[in-house]
Amino acid sequence: MEENKNQQPQGLQIELKPEIGVGVYANLALITHSSSDFILDFTCMLPGMQQPQVRSRVVMAPEHAKRLLMALNDNIQKYEQNFGRINLPEAQQPRTATPFNNPEA
């Protein structure tokens, strides 16, 4: 019992390697799924590029995908409370993620 009183609570310790910490720029996400996985391909598409390049692929279980959705929703709400509403262009079709008015892949 006495030992437990002196122990500090353990938080989640995450290692972030410098080459990962720099991050990658992505302005397009392609999302597909199977019965057991969600696949998120983060790509970069810029004017003059013939095709988008996948910069990072994340594969996750459906449960984790739903947790990600909830976490993004929570963070977007907090962001908009602090910085104002995030406006999407009117001309953009709902649910499209393709910038530069190019047809979806």
Disulfide bonds with the S-S distance in Angstrom:
none
